[in-house]
Amino acid sequence: MNEKLAKFTHDYPEIHLELVVEDRFIDIVAERFDAGIRLGHHVAKDMVAVRISEELQMCTAASPDYLAKYGMPKTPYDLMEHECLIHRLPTSGGNMVWEFCNPKAKKHIVKIQPQGRLKTNQGFLHKNYAVNGLGILWTPQDVIRQEIDSGKLVPILQDWNMSYEGYYLYYPNRRQDSPLFRALVEALRM
């Protein structure tokens, strides 16, 4: 998606984009945004939803040092004995539940409420903590692709990886009238 936005910016140098990254659900109309991006197609009925990404593949990973010191979890249930890096949800104030797809029963989703000493709502901090051997990370695979490729992080529980429907751009019906907005939608569309 970043590449698509970069190309759009190059193709339309006269357009000014303002991107706001929020880790909460917002009412884009009430907060006066032109559009939003949300995982999955579940948006309000009065919105248009356009798919803009492939499926989101989750990945559980840890540094080689962490795994050498604490061992390799074999199932998601083993994570309860490990130091996990907790993602705090700003909307509810709770912690993100980690989800896994049981490889022996594909429709069975295993949900784990991870335990750990480090809690943040910033993904880049989770990645840094994991690289530094401070715990196990659960995040979209593309976020840590470079760290996996370089050996700084090792994927674990790969048979249990969860996939989610991709990201969607969503916006009110009235936004379709603008030619520039339609150009942005087409640039991001899959």
HELIX and SHEET records of a PDB file:
HELIX    1   1 ASN A    2  ASP A   11  1                                  10    
HELIX    2   2 PRO A   64  TYR A   70  1                                   7    
HELIX    3   3 PRO A   76  GLU A   81  5                                   6    
HELIX    4   4 GLY A  123  VAL A  131  1                                   9    
HELIX    5   5 GLN A  141  VAL A  143  5                                   3    
HELIX    6   6 ARG A  145  SER A  150  1                                   6    
HELIX    7   7 GLN A  158  TRP A  160  5                                   3    
HELIX    8   8 ASN A  173  ASP A  177  5                                   5    
HELIX    9   9 PRO A  179  LEU A  188  1                                  10    
SHEET    1   A 3 GLY A  36  LEU A  39  0                                        
SHEET    2   A 3 TYR A 167  PRO A 172 -1                                        
SHEET    3   A 3 MET A  47  ARG A  51 -1                                        
SHEET    1   B 3 LEU A 137  PRO A 140  0                                        
SHEET    2   B 3 LEU A  56  ALA A  62 -1                                        
SHEET    3   B 3 VAL A 154  ILE A 156 -1                                        
SHEET    1   C 3 LEU A 137  PRO A 140  0                                        
SHEET    2   C 3 LEU A  56  ALA A  62 -1                                        
SHEET    3   C 3 SER A 163  TYR A 164 -1                                        
SHEET    1   D 2 ILE A  86  HIS A  87  0                                        
SHEET    2   D 2 LYS A 119  THR A 120  1                                        
SHEET    1   E 2 TRP A  98  CYS A 101  0                                        
SHEET    2   E 2 ILE A 109  ILE A 112 -1                                        
END                                                                             
